[in-house]
Amino acid sequence: MNKPKLSIIVPCYKVEAYLPRCLDSLMNQTLEDIEVICINDGSPDNCINILKDYQKKYGKKLVIIDKKNEGVWRGRKDGVKKAHGEFIGFVDSDDYVALDYAEKLYNAAVSKNADISVCGFDRIDLETGKLYSREMCKPETKVIDTNVNPGDMLELNGAPWNKIYKAELLKKMHDMKNVPKVLDDMMFLQLLYINAKKIVFIPDSLVYYMVRKDSIINSVKKDAILPTYESMKEVRSLYVKERPELLDYIDACAFLHLGISLMYRMSEDKTLDFKKALKENKRYLNENFPKWKSNKYMKLSYVITHKGANFKLWVVKIFYKLGLFRLFISMYKFMIKKLGVDIKW
């Protein structure tokens, strides 16, 4: 078969209510030369029958992988093995995309000879349809050379679904010995960034990310904490071997996601001794990601010389280093729950 311009991988599990909307947005893309690979990940609902109905209508444009449940990470890897596209992207099956999503991301990647193309997105309440926020839509197209300005990658969101990637990045991507249950999307990206040289960002919102109230992002179970730490340490070990020049970046990334995001989510567990967990978090960062403390990408001088890049990260680092992180979290929760303002990190 001819090599399509883009393969889009869609893991499916318990999403029968949302899957048709997702598939409609993908089947009607303005970029016609694409394939959509849907992984029915042992879903116990009607997903497989919905996929078969769409395949009857659209033929070879939709590829189905029907497999036992192994989780999103393994499902994506199975999709990558099957993909024929020049580029590969991922869409979550309860989300949907703009009709020119594929065309704009592909054209941007090709025109800039980029390994990865990134777009903005809308965060929408799944139940009410309310727009929470429009993210990463600054009014300019930006190119990140990972050899020149890797600190700019810290401002990219830690999810794979608003990005497309040169197929070889995914085909040769390292797998993990122990796939984490928490922050797995972020670590998936870091394994791709190891081999990426150029990333292009377009400011259009092309993905409609549906926020569920029961989403895993709201809390973390205690038994997931140590495996998450160890998985991020495994990621860093690969950077030591293959991109040691990016250790400042990966240590800043560890602070952003382990120090801020993970600790915020841990604070939702009322049975947890948060003071003790915070102390352990700081010890773990110091021992395993030592460049976070005096990191050049989280200094005021970097913020000033890079047009405000990583400003929020610089601010929260001050709270964290001064032992005021619990105060910061209290303020942050007040903004979210009382004022309805959600600042993403």
N, C-alpha and C positions, 0 to 999 in steps of 0.2 A: 504494500500500500504506500501511497505517497506520504511523505512525512508532514504531518500537520504543523502549523505554526505554533500552536499552543495546546497542551493537554491540561485539563482541569480536573483535579481529583476531589471527589466529594465523599467523605466517610458518612455512613448513614446508620443511626442507631436510635430507635424509639422517636422518630420524627415524622410519623405519617401525617400529622396535622400541618406540617410546614414544608414537607418535601416537594409537593407540586409547585408551590410558589418559587422555590429555589430552582427547580428544573426548568420552569417556564423562562426564568431570567437567563438561564444558560443556553437553552435551546434556541433562543431568539437573539443571540449576540450579533452585532453588526460585523464582527470579524467571523466570516463563515468557515474558514479553514481551521477548525478546532475539533478536538475530541473531548468528550466528558466521560470520565471514568468514575463510576459510582461503586463504592464498596459497601455491600450490605453486611455489616459487621455482626452477624448473628442476631439481628434485630428481631424481637419476638412479636412485633406488631405487623402492620400491613406494608412495610417499606418495600419488600421484595416484589410484591404484586404491582405496586405503583411503578417501580423501576421497569418491570417487564412491559407494562402498558405503554410507557414512554418509549421504550426500545422498539416496540411494534410500530410506533408512529414515526420515529426518527432514524431507525435503522442503525447503521454502523457508527453514526455520530455519537451514540451513547453505548458505552461498554459497561457491563455489569460483572463485578467480582462478588460472588456469594460465598461467604466463609464463616467459620465459627468466630465467636466474639473474642477478640484479642486486644481491643482498645484502639484509640485513634492513632497512636504512634505506629503500631504494626500495620494498621490499615493504610496509612499514608505510604509506608514503605512498600506494601504490596502494590499500591497504585503506581508508584514510581517504576517498579519493575515492568509493569504492563505498558507504561506510557511511551508513545512514539514521538511526541512533540519536540520541536526545537527548544521551546520553553515549557515549563511546568508550573502550574499554580494550584492553590488549594482554596476551596470554598466550603464553609461549614453548612450542613444541610438544613439547619434552621435559620440561616441567613439567606439573603439574596443579593444580587448585584445589578448595577446599572447596565443597560443594554450595550453601551459602548465600553464597558469595563475591559474586555479582552483587547479590543482594538487600541485603546489609548495606552494601556500598559505595554502591549507588544510594540507598538510604534515608538514609544519612548525608549524602550530597551534597545531596539535596533538602531535608532537614529543616534544614540549616544554610545553605542557599542558597550552596553552595560551588562553585567552579570545578573543584576537584580533590578527590577523595576517596582516602585512602591507608589501607592496612591493613598489619598485620604479616605475617611469613612464616617458614617453616621452611627451613633449609638442610640438605639431605639428601644423603648420598653415593649417587650414582647406582648404583654396583655393589652395595653392601652394604645399602643402606637405612638406614644409621646416621644418626641425627639429630646433626648437627654443632652447631647452635645454633637458638634461636628469637629472632628479631630484631624490634625495634620493637613490643614488646608491653607497654609500661608500662600500668598499670591505670587509665587514664583516657582519655576522649575529649578531643581537643585541637583547637582551631581556630587557624590561623595567618592573621592579617591581614597581607598582604605590605607594606602601607603602614605598619604599626605595629611588627611584630616579624619582619622578614625574616630575621634571624639564626637563627631557629628552623628555617628551611629547610635549614640546613647539617646538621641531624641526620636529614634524610630520606635514604634510600638513593638512589644514583644510577642506578636502573633504572626503566623505565616499566611493568613487569609487575605491580606490586602497587598500581596506581593506576588510577582512571578519570577522564576529563576531559570537561568540557562540549565538545560537538562543535565549536562555533565556535572554541575554542582551537586545535584541530588543523586546522580548515579554513583558518584565516588564519595559520597558523604559517609563519614564514620558512623557506625551504629554505637549504641551505648550498652555496656555490660548490664547495667540496671537502669531501666527507663523509669524516671521519677513520676510519681502521681501528681505532683504539684510543680508548676512552672515548667512543664514539659515542652510547651510551645516555645517558650523563650530559649530553652536549651537547644531545641531543634534548630532554631535560627542561628545560634552561636556556632553550631557545627557547620552550618552553611557559610557563615561569614569568614571562616578560616580560609577558604579558598576563593572568596570573592575579592575582586580588585576594584570594581567600579559599581556604584549603586546610583540609579537615577530616581529622583522623587518628583512626581507630578502632583500639583495641589488640588486636583479634582476629587470630590467625594464620590467614590464609585462602588463602595461596599456598604450594605445596610446590615449592621451588626446588631442582632437582637439580644437584648439583655434579659435574662431570666432571673427572677427573684431567688430561686433555689440554686443558682449557679454555684459551682465549686469555688468561684473566685471570692465568695463571701466568707469562707472559713477554711481552716486547715486542721485536720486531725493530728493529734500528738504523734502518732506513729509514722506520720509522713515527714516529720521535720528532719530527722537525721538522714534518711535516704535522699532528701532534697539537697541537703548540704553536701553529701558525698557525691551525688551526681554532678553538681556544679564544680566540685573539685576535680572530677574526672574530665570535665570539659576544659578546665584550666590546664591540665596536664598535656592535653593535645595542643594547646596554644604554645606551651613551653617548647614542644618538639617542632612544631610546624610554623608558627608565626610569633616568635618571641618578641618581635617588635611591637606586638599588640597587647602585651601584658598589662600596660597601664589601662588600656581600654577594657580588658576582660575583668580586671579587678574593680574598676569603676562600675562595670555592669553587675558584678557580684554585690556591691554595696547597694546599687539601685534595686535589685530584685530580691536579694536575701535580707539586706538591711532595712529596706523600706517596705516593699510590697509584701514580702513574707511575714514580716513582723506586724504589719497592719492587720493582715488576715488572722494571724495568731491571736491578736488582741481581742478578736471576736469570741474566743473561747473563754467563757467565764470561769471554767474549772482550772485554767492554766495559771501558774505562778508567773505572771508576765515579767515581773522584775528580774526573776531568776533567768527566764528565757532570753530577755534582752541582754543580760550579762553574758550568757553563753553565746549569743549571736555575735557580740562584739569580740569575744575571745576567738571565735571560729574565724571571723574575718581577719583578725590580726595575724593568726597563725597560717592561714591558707591563702589569703588574698592580700598580702602585705602592702601592695602599692595603693590600696584604697585610701590610706590615711593622708598621704601628701600627694594625692593624684593630680596631675597637671590639667586633667579635663574637668576637674571640679573646683578649680581656683577662680577667684574673682577676676584675675588677669585674663583667663581664658574666656570667661563670660563677656568681658568688655571687648576683647579683640575679635570675638566671633559673633558679634551682633546679638548678644543676649542668649546664645546657645548654652544649655545646661544651667540656666539661672535657678530653676526650681531645685535642681539637684544640689547646687551650691548652698542654697538656703537650708535645706533639710539636713545636709551634712553638718552644718553649724549646730543645729539642735542636737543631733546625734552625738557629736564629739563633746558637747558641753553637758551631757547627761540629762538633756531636756526632751528626750524623744517621746516620753509618755505625755508630756505637755503638748507636743506637736500633734500626736495622734488624737488627743482630746479635742484640740482645735479643728483638726481635719474632719473628725466625725461630726462635730457641731455644724461645720459648713455643709457637709453632705446631707445629714438627717434633718437639720433645722432650717437651713437656708436654701437647700436644694442645689448647692453648687458643688460639682464634683470635678476637682482638678486631677487629671491623670498624670502619673509619673513615668 
